[in-house]
Structure formats: structure tokens, C-alpha cells
Amino acid sequence: MQRIIALVEDEPTIAANYQASFQRLGFIVNVFATRSQALSYFGERGLPDLAIIDVGLADEYEGGFDLCRQLREQSATLPIIFLTARDSELDEVSGLRLGADDYLTKDISLTQMVARVKALLRRVDALEQRGNQDNDVLTRGEMEINNLTMTITWHQQAVELTLTEFWIVHALAKYPGQVKSRQQLMDAANVVQDDNTITTHIKRIRRKFKHIDADFDHIRTAYGMGYRWSAQ
Amino acid sequence: MKLKTQLLLISIVMLGLPWAGCQSIKEITQVLATSQEQMLANSLNSAALVLKQQPSMLNQRHPNTFGDAVYAVKAKDQVQLDGYDNDWQQPIAPELNWPFMNANMSLAAQYQGDDLFLKIQLITDKSAFNLPGANEWQQLQLKGLSDHNATTVYDIHVAGDGQFIIDASDSPNVSHHRAKGYWRTTAWGASIELKLPLSDFNRGLSLDWQRFERTFSKANQAHPLADVEDSVTNQLRSSLGTLGGFRPVLRQDDEITRLLTPLIQQGIQLSLVDQQGWLLSQVNGPRVNRDIPGFWLMEKIYAWLQQNDALPQWREIFERNQLVYPEFVSQFKQPTWFKQGYRSHLLMVEPIKLDQHSQYYLIATQGGEVLIRLAGSSFNRLLFISLIAFIILVLGLLSYATWLTWRVNRLSASAATQMQQDANYSGELPLIKSQDELGELARNFNQLLTLKQQQTDYLSSLASKLSHELRTPLAVIRSSLDNLSHLQQNNTEQTPFITRASDGCHRLSQIITAMSEAKRLEQSLHDFDYQLVNVPELLKELSQAYQQTWPDHPIEFINQLGPEFEAWIYPELLVQALDKVIDNAIDFAKATTPITLTLTLCKNELNWQIDVYNQGDALPQQHELTIFDSLVSMRAQQNKALPQDTGPNQGKSHLGLGLYIVSIIQKHHQGTCRAQNVDQGVVFSLCYPLGQTNTQRG
């Protein structure tokens, strides 16, 4: 069964390129230039399997955010990825708070984008088929990493991580004690970002763990080198 | 030359004000002097006219008198007839002397009311007493010439010391005159005081010291005292004195004084003298305040203003009631000026000739006191006012200069602070609302600083804006290349070009990411923890990590603060800043040369700092302060980042963003950063304040 991807992008060349690429991979891609077009279509034909949304849409400066909010109201599990030229911290935080699964800047390669799309779809599938996928679980102390659902629990409580954050934690926890440089973490997370953004991701991940366990201190900084997972 | 000095010099020009005032006073003084001469001449003429109209009041010389006059001084106290002259007026009255051989007779006169006092001193080695039976005897014979030409003769011959009474010899015109006297023998002779009727001597006096030899008749030689009248003959042997002739008697006449007094004016002294210079009358006008109310400096300045150096020195013109300088009387109507210190004296003479034998002179003098009072007080006021004005002006100018300097310094300091590379211009400059030139300057500074701030802000946001704008076309290219590479998988000719284009896109993506890093950092600063960190341990750990990253350069860590040094910092931000600085140092260091990290105290000992030193090209001198600005890069790289590199320097570009991030982090620490050239290299210093506590940061 072919998966349907909704691409809401007001830049026609980018939309065309992504459409061509995903179609070549067997996806059905519906391209919308405006929020109203997308909502209208979804109203008639139902929600897609995954939505890739640009933040700024035509004359709506934050039309993508509004669309994300409206889609999340309709479905809690619909994978949503923001693809935008805006790379400010504020925009990223805003997008993720609205329930997006990831926030990407437009200079990401198609390969990295496809990896994300596939991963998110796989997670949806895994969530729908929960119970049969328990064998692909990585346990690190109180942490369990489900590679299929791309979910992480700490003290058996789910840690709400974005896809990028999941991949970073996974990369760190896979080999405890081994220092991962920022570049390695970027590669693992399929992103091309600056060092500071990785630092920000790490801060955000720590905060999410500490929200569950105030004593959480397993992600250690190796000054000048990167980060490592500490078993203790 | 500083502003204060300039204004002080300008204020000296104000000294011209008192100089001009002095010139004015000098002119006034000359006018007043001419006026004074005229006034004195008028007074003199008036007095002379009055005297000429009253010739009888002038004590004219009697035609029968000749020789030196006997001048009688007006006594102030009653003279006691005791032979001592201590009650005579001092300085003692002028004397007449008649010397002969070893003998001498002197005469001094004094009057009081209607009495004439004579003091006669005899110097002789013989007794002057008239002793009965002696062969020799002496007497003093006085003759007076009255206003009525009557002659009165007084013969004085006493037998011993003591008071005596003499009777005037009979005269056809005078019935009876008695006089008192006192004879006192002294070591040198005798001192005789006489009290006589002044009226008998108004016109002349004759005094003779006569010595007689007494001879007796033959019949009575056995008893010489039996019958003196018939048997004794007095024969004059010698005489000393006027020898019967009359000397004129002169004295100050109160009547003339009363006559002249109404004519006299303030500050004028009018003197009447006879042809021999004897003072016959002297009238003084009301005195004026003689002194300049001031001190010696004022007198000196005033004397200089008067220009009286060439004038003759003033001296008293009368001595013992006689004119000291008889030549004065020849200066008829010629005003003559004398100097006495800063004062000047004016002298004028008017002759009064009654007949061929009677010549008098009126001498008028007037001190410069009037001028001094008029001009001097003006001069004092002028000097005082000028001085006060000068002091006020100088103080005013100095205050104004101080105020100006303070304002300029305030503006300068504020502008200098705002011009510093790490300062954000707040739009607040002093004097910006002032309406004067400094206000205009402040407004111009404001415009300049606003433009600079706008440019800085623009540069700061330029990278972020550019990255935002470039991402979309980059995404178009990249996605197109991705699609193209899938379509041309088997086309060996096109694949390398697509690969190169993809690599270019990747590098461009890195550049765009770096360009937005500063903005992202600023937005995430509040996410970082402020912690008390052992800085030496942190730096040691970092040095080791850097050494692994860049094995070609020895990384040295020097700790000058001890192993236990702890400080409140944002450790991850500090590391991020240090990463940039080390990265920069490696890029510009000469191959294989060491990179040195030094933890030390700043010179002011209020901050601590981390110095990163590398050998290599120096920074351009003018850019030491701007190197931390956004998009500023100016050193030549040491051939590290070649296109074929695959390490961390691959495709590395220096857009001047790394050090800008360092400056952002330092500002967040409330610290500073600077770069300076040292021997054979460059030192980047990251300074942090000492003594910060968690509470201070909230």
C-alpha cells in the first residue's frame, strides 16, 4: 500500500523536487501551496500518512504552525515534520511544542529527509503493532530504547523526544562511556547543524529526562570533545 | 594648550582695563593740578590785595632801625622769670649775638599778650654785678621804640642774683614804666630774663652791655662812700650790643592772621614774610585727609602715576620762623611743584611792596592732598573695582573653562565608552539636549554612534538574514542535485560533476549553518547553567582534548592560579568560546608551533583571564579592537585549509563569525575579550570578573 505524504510548501521548485524524489521512492505526494488548500483537501480526502510543512506559507507568516496545530487536533499520531528556512531557536521550540515530530532546515539533503520520513512511518507502524516488536529494545539501566517505535522510557515512563533527539540519545546510549563528538551526533541524527545546536539538543534532552527524574545525570559532557552516556 | 590655560591668558587682557583707568586718572590729575595752580594764584592775589589795602597793619620797619631784626616768637605758656629757659618755646626763638673777644651777649625775644619777654645771656669771665665801692661796674641798657616814636630806656644793673624791678628812665612821652627781671649767675656768665611792656618795643629795640669805671673826687678819696653823688664819676669804658642804635622788632601779627584767615582755602598755607624772610603771619586752611586710604603698593603706583620723579624734593620752608630758602621769593607767580613721596606740593609767591624800604612777600603752599583726595580716591576705587572685576572675571572664566572642560570630558568619556567594540550604543549621550555647540557636537556624535550601531546591528544580523535567505535556493539546488544523481546513476561522465556540485552544496550548507550560529546562540543563552567550576581542571581536560584533536601542535596549559581555583561560569559556553579561540589560534599558528593556554589574574587583580597564545602573523594594529565584531576576518591563514582536506578544516571559511560568538559569550559572562600582538604571535585573552556569586546572577 502506497503511503501518502502531504507536502505543504509555497516554493514550487522545492515542492516539485521533493515530490519527484518521494514519488520515485513509491510515495504518493500531495503538494499544497497554502494552508487552506491543504485543510480543504484533508477535509475531503482524509489525513495523509505524514505531513511535511513549511512554516511560512504564501502570505501567512506562520501558516505552517497554524496548520500543525489544526492537524494535531485531528490526529495525535500523524507524523509531522517542519521543513523551513527558519533556523531560530524560537521557531524550533514553537514548532516542537505544537506537536511536530521534527524540525528541519531546508538545506537538509533528500537522503536525510527520506531517512526521517521512513523512520517516522516505521514508528507509526510499530506503534500500531505494539506487542510484537518488543524484541528490538535496548536497555540501559532504567532506560529502555525501542528502536522500532523510536520511543524511550525512563523508569518506565515515556520520554517525549523528537526524532532528532531520539537518535542522539540512541547514539550515546548504544556505547556507554564512549565519547561522541558533536559531529558524530549530527551524523547519527541525520542533521547538519552547528555545535551550539547539538548543545541545545543535549540541554533539551537532559531537561526532558529530569522532568521525570530530577537526579538524572547520565549524559555527561566531555569538554572539548563531546558527550557520553554514563552508566552511573 | 588646555582650555583653562587659554582662557586664563585671555583674561590677562583684562589687565588693560586698570591701565586705561590709570591713564585716565593721570589726565584727570593734570587737569586738577592746573586747576589747583589757578585756585592758589587766586587765593594769593586776593590776600595780597587785602594786605595792600591795609598797609597800616603791616609792621613796617621804622626808618631809625637797622641791622638784623629782633624776632619775637609768640609764647604759648607763661614765662616764669627764673633765669632758666626751660619754659621758653621750643624750638627756641631766634637769637641775636654780639660777640667780642671772650665775651658774648645773646638776645632772644618772645611775647605773650602785651608783654615782651627777653632772654639775655652774657658770657664773661668777670663779675657783672654792680657792687658798691667797686671800681668797675656794668649795666644792660635797653631802649624801646614805640609806635609813637617814643623812646623808653631801661637800665639794668643789679648787685646780685635774684628778681629785680627796673624803672624806665624818664622820657618826655612816657610817664612811668616798670619792668620785672631775674638775674642768675651761671658758670659762663649770667642769664637774665626780662618782662617788659610790648608797646614800648613795637618798632625797635636797642641793647647795650656797658661797662663803666668809677672814679672818685680827691676830697673824698678817704671816704669814697660818704657822698656818692658828689664824689663819684662813671666813665664808660666799653659797650657791646647795638651801640645805641635800634634793631627792628618783628613778630607774628595776630591782626594780619585774622585778616587773612577768611581768604584761605582748604589745604592752603599762606605765609607773610618780610624782605629778610622773617615770618610775620601764617595762616593754615583746614586740613584735608593726607593719606591715600591704602597701603604702600597703592602709594607706589600713585607716585608712578604722578610722574613726579623729576620734581625737587620738598622740604620745610621755615626754620625758626625765617625762610630757609630766600631764593623762593624770587619765583614770583611761578607755580613750583615739589615732591614728597607720592605727594606733591605747590608753592607760589606774591610780592607786596609798600614803599622803597618795605618789601613783603606772600608765600602760598598747597599740598597735593586735595589732588590725592580727589584723584587718589578715584584711583583707589578704580583699582579696587578693576581688581574685583579682574578676579571675578578670572574666576568666572576659570569656572566657565572648568565647566566646559567637564562637559567636553564627559562627552568624550561617554563617546569613548560607546565607541568600544563590545558596547551597545544606548542612544544616551550627555549634552544631547544642549543648544550650544557642544550640544551640536553631542548630536553629531549621537548620529555617528547611531550609524555605527546600525551598522553593527546590520552586520550582526546580516549573517542570520543571509542564511535564512540562502537556505531556500540551496534547498532547490540540493534537492535538484539529489534528484539528478538518482536519474544519472549510470552516467559515469556526469556523476563526478554532480558529486562536486553536491559537495559544494554541503560546504555552502555548513557556511549557512555557521552564519546563523551566533543568532541561535544568543537565543539559547538563557538555557545554560551557571556553575561553580574548578577552572584548572576544566582547562586541563580541554587541553588534552585539544591535543587529541590537533596532534600537530603541542597544546600547553599553564596554571598561575593554583589547582583549587574555582569560579562561577557557564562552563559549556566558556568551552564553546574557548573552542573558537583555539580553533582560530590553530588556523593562524605556524606549523608545529605550540599553542599555550594560560590561566592567570588580570593586571588589575579584579579579573581572571584565560590567555591563548599562538605564534604567527600579527593582527593589523588598527583591528585589534574590531576583530571580535561580526564578519570581521583579517589574518592570513597558515595554509591549513586546503580544498582536499578531509579533516575538521575541510572547506573551512573564515567569515569572522567565530570570534563574534566568543564576544557574545563573554558579554553573557559580563567579561571581556581582547586580542593583542606580542612577540612573534598573538594573544587572545578572555577575561572574567572575580567574586561573582550565584546570587548576583539570580
Interface residues (C-beta under 8 A of the other chain):
Chain A: E11 T13 I14 N17 Y18 A20 S21 R24 A85 R86 D87 S88 E89 L90 T105 K106 D107 I108 S109 L110 T111 V192 Q193 D194 D195 N196 T197 T199 T200 K203 R204 T221 A222 Y223 G224 M225
Chain B: S464 S467 H468 E469 R471 T472 L474 A475 V476 R478 S479 S480 D482 N483 H486 C505 H506 L508 S509 Q510 I512 T513 A514 S516 E517 K519 R520 L521 Q523 S524 D527 F528 L538 E541 L542 Q544 A545 Y546 Q548 T549 P571 E572 V575 Q576 L578 D579 I661
